[in-house]
Amino acid sequence: MQNITLEFSKLQILKEKERWRLYFVLVTEHPDDNDKMVVTTFPDPYIRLKPNQDNLISFEPEGNGNTDGLFVIERAMPSDRRIKVHVYLRHSRKHIRNLGESLKDLKTTLGGDAFEIVDELLGTTVPWLVVAKKALPLIGTAISKIGDKDMGFVSMDEAFEEDLSPAPVLERGNSFSTGEAKIWWKWNISGE
């Protein structure tokens, strides 16, 4: 069985230099239930960017060889070889941010379309909020109620070809919907 892993390689803010407190909100399909999605925020507390970093952070260490970026998720290859992953970039207006509190706020805002908060899903130890798939269009609105600065949305959806032998690593990049930031990521495919 093949596994897929999503890693972030690099993030660039395309606005004037500031002190940024950045975090991601990630929405993807539940690995075991086709009628549900899962939502998390990471890292906890957030990524700090200072003016001397030129609004750029590389998640891959310098050096020779095959280096890893910021681990995001890992799961078995879906049977249809397609995965949906939506990522929102947020700037925290608070100096201290609580991951659990953010998920509880989302759960309250989504109401009956939100279920339980679970741990250790998709190869991570961060908590995930399980939501109904029909709530996907409401998630952006629910996130905006957290009160942090919205820096946009990017789709990392991928359809994996059957034969990826010449390229088991798919490198991608895209600007967030606001045009205020750009992100680069990798899909790693492993196993048979």
Solvent accessible surface area in square Angstrom, and as a share of the most:
residue,aa,sasa,rsa
1,M,171,0.76
2,Q,36,0.16
3,N,56,0.29
4,I,0,0.00
5,T,18,0.10
6,L,0,0.00
7,E,12,0.05
8,F,0,0.00
9,S,16,0.10
10,K,69,0.29
11,L,0,0.00
12,Q,58,0.26
13,I,5,0.02
14,L,86,0.43
15,K,75,0.32
16,E,150,0.67
17,K,115,0.49
18,E,83,0.37
19,R,144,0.52
20,W,4,0.01
21,R,40,0.15
22,L,0,0.00
23,Y,0,0.00
24,F,0,0.00
25,V,0,0.00
26,L,0,0.00
27,V,0,0.00
28,T,1,0.00
29,E,32,0.15
30,H,30,0.13
31,P,37,0.23
32,D,121,0.63
33,D,47,0.25
34,N,131,0.67
35,D,106,0.55
36,K,53,0.23
37,M,1,0.01
38,V,0,0.00
39,V,1,0.00
40,T,2,0.01
41,T,0,0.00
42,F,20,0.08
43,P,38,0.24
44,D,78,0.40
45,P,73,0.46
46,Y,32,0.12
47,I,16,0.08
48,R,135,0.49
49,L,1,0.01
50,K,81,0.34
51,P,49,0.31
52,N,128,0.66
53,Q,70,0.31
54,D,86,0.45
55,N,6,0.03
56,L,73,0.36
57,I,36,0.18
58,S,69,0.44
59,F,34,0.14
60,E,48,0.21
61,P,84,0.53
62,E,175,0.79
63,G,61,0.59
64,N,157,0.81
65,G,69,0.66
66,N,144,0.74
67,T,33,0.19
68,D,93,0.48
69,G,14,0.14
70,L,49,0.24
71,F,80,0.34
72,V,7,0.04
73,I,1,0.01
74,E,65,0.29
75,R,33,0.12
76,A,40,0.31
77,M,23,0.10
78,P,17,0.10
79,S,122,0.79
80,D,95,0.49
81,R,36,0.13
82,R,148,0.54
83,I,2,0.01
84,K,91,0.38
85,V,0,0.00
86,H,26,0.12
87,V,0,0.00
88,Y,29,0.11
89,L,0,0.00
90,R,4,0.02
91,H,22,0.10
92,S,0,0.00
93,R,145,0.53
94,K,104,0.44
95,H,137,0.61
96,I,150,0.76
97,R,14,0.05
98,N,86,0.44
99,L,14,0.07
100,G,29,0.28
101,E,88,0.39
102,S,7,0.05
103,L,0,0.00
104,K,130,0.55
105,D,66,0.34
106,L,1,0.01
107,K,76,0.32
108,T,111,0.65
109,T,56,0.33
110,L,14,0.07
111,G,39,0.38
112,G,75,0.72
113,D,27,0.14
114,A,11,0.08
115,F,75,0.31
116,E,87,0.39
117,I,62,0.31
118,V,39,0.22
119,D,96,0.50
120,E,133,0.60
121,L,25,0.12
122,L,9,0.05
123,G,60,0.58
124,T,18,0.11
125,T,114,0.66
126,V,39,0.23
127,P,30,0.19
128,W,1,0.00
129,L,0,0.00
130,V,3,0.01
131,V,0,0.00
132,A,12,0.09
133,K,77,0.32
134,K,154,0.65
135,A,0,0.00
136,L,39,0.20
137,P,110,0.69
138,L,89,0.44
139,I,0,0.00
140,G,29,0.28
141,T,80,0.47
142,A,3,0.02
143,I,2,0.01
144,S,63,0.41
145,K,135,0.57
146,I,33,0.17
147,G,41,0.39
148,D,11,0.06
149,K,51,0.22
150,D,73,0.38
151,M,0,0.00
152,G,2,0.02
153,F,65,0.27
154,V,4,0.02
155,S,47,0.31
156,M,1,0.00
157,D,62,0.32
158,E,21,0.10
159,A,49,0.38
160,F,9,0.04
161,E,122,0.55
162,E,139,0.62
163,D,101,0.52
164,L,21,0.10
165,S,87,0.56
166,P,121,0.76
167,A,43,0.33
168,P,67,0.42
169,V,55,0.32
170,L,19,0.10
171,E,125,0.56
172,R,95,0.34
173,G,37,0.36
174,N,73,0.37
175,S,49,0.32
176,F,3,0.01
177,S,83,0.54
178,T,62,0.36
179,G,42,0.41
180,E,36,0.16
181,A,0,0.00
182,K,64,0.27
183,I,0,0.00
184,W,63,0.22
185,W,13,0.04
186,K,23,0.10
187,W,0,0.00
188,N,34,0.17
189,I,17,0.09
190,S,59,0.38
191,G,59,0.57
192,E,176,0.79
